[in-house]
Amino acid sequence: MIAITGATGHLGQLTIDALLNLGTPASQIVAIVRSPEKATELAAKGVQVRQGDYKRPETLSAALEGVEKVLLISSNDFNDRVGQHRRVIEAAKQAGVKLLAYTSLLGADTSTLSLAGDHKATEEALRASGVPFVFLRNGWYLENYNPAQAAETGAVLGSAEEGRVSAAARADYAAAAAAVLTQPNQENKIYELGGDTAFTLSELAAEIAAQSGKAVTYQNMPAEAYAQLLLSFGLPDALANMLADSDSGLAKGQLYTERRDLSTLIGRPTTTMQEGVRAALQG
């Protein structure tokens, strides 16, 4: 059986769909969720829904019973993320899981992004556990950008300067996770995952303008000013600072990769920025 943690999130649902598309029987997929009542759509597909909470270790052992492979999707709760991940890893070890794939960050072992710390610590904990692992070091999602809003306001905002980002669609990363979970001989592999063709935010703005027929430009600003702007939009402090810090790292090449691990795993080119803009504008 294959278990997906955080299965009601966007990446979790897409990974389950990808597993089903690869022919994995629904009865052999376990959706581990904090609130089973929110997983009725998954249950309707025939997927096993089990309650499991990163913060409640007593729920994780039962959730992983009989499971052979696990996809640990990193927590979106920035309060003690490493502790939450360690609880899943420990439960997986106790359950005799044969492979645990973890959604990490591009270049997690060398990245200077504030996001990288928790991912690096989780990777170290997973190595130390003795559980066979796969590090899925995901790059940026195309969905992190909002072309419709940019077309409406006339601006893509950020602090990335002219740095290039190797972004891909969330569905691409989900397909890669499904491939790793269903292919043999994946133990202790590390994948640096990103889109085939990187782009700058100026190029993103130009593409939004071309497709929307509206004037759109990229407005670069200092990271501190960008963080304050995001706060003024109502974003939580931790999220605003993380996004501004990530843009600063993007400017330095921290979210760029020349490797083609992602397209190799999924057996096709990754979703382009142009395709992502088109999908977003069509809504």
C-alpha positions, 0 to 999 in steps of 0.5 A: 500500500502507498500512503500520502500524508496531507492528502486533502491538500493540492499536492496530495490530491494531485498525487493520488490522481497521478497514482490512479492514472498510473494504474495503482488500485484505489484500494491500495492508496491510503489518504492520511488526513487530519480531518477525514470529513474533508476527504469525502471526494477521496473516499468516493474514488475508493481510496482508503481514508485514515485519520493522521495528524502530524501533531498527534503521534498516537494517530500516525501509527494506526494510519501507517499500518500495513503501508509499504511506501509513504509520501511525506508532504511537508507541513504548511504549519511553520510552527515546529515543522521539523518536529511534525515531520520527525513524528511521521518518520518515527511512525514510519520506522515503527511500521516497517515502511520500506520507502519514505519520499519527502517533498523537500526544497530545491538544493535544500542542503546548500540553499540559503533560503529561510525555507531551506532550514526545516527541509535540511533538518528533515532530510537529516532526520530521515537519513538518521532514521534508517528508513529508506528515503527519496528526497523530492527537492521541489522547486517553485510552483507556477501556481505561486504566481497570480497572472489574473491579478497581475492582468487586473492591476498591471503589475507583477510585484516582487524582489527577484530582480532578473533572477531566473526561476525553474518553476513547473506546475504543481501537477508536474511535481505530483506526477514525479512523486507518483512515479517514484512511489511506483517505480522500483529501485528508488531507495536513497535517491535525491531528485532536484526538481524544476521546470525545463525552461526557467524565466524571469519575472519580467518575462512572466509579466510580458507573457501575461501582457501578451496573453491578456492584451493588457499592459503588465510590467514587473515592478521590482522592490527591495525585499523589506518593502515587498514583505511590508506590501504583502503584510498590507495585503493581509498575509501572515507575517511568517508567509510574507517574510518567507515570500520576500526572502524567497524572491531575494534567493531567486535573484541569486539563483537559489530557485534555478536548476539546469537538471532535468530530473523532473521531466525525466521522471514524468516522461514528458516536458514540464508545463511551461510558463506560457501554459501556466499563464494561459491556464490561470487566465482561463481560470 
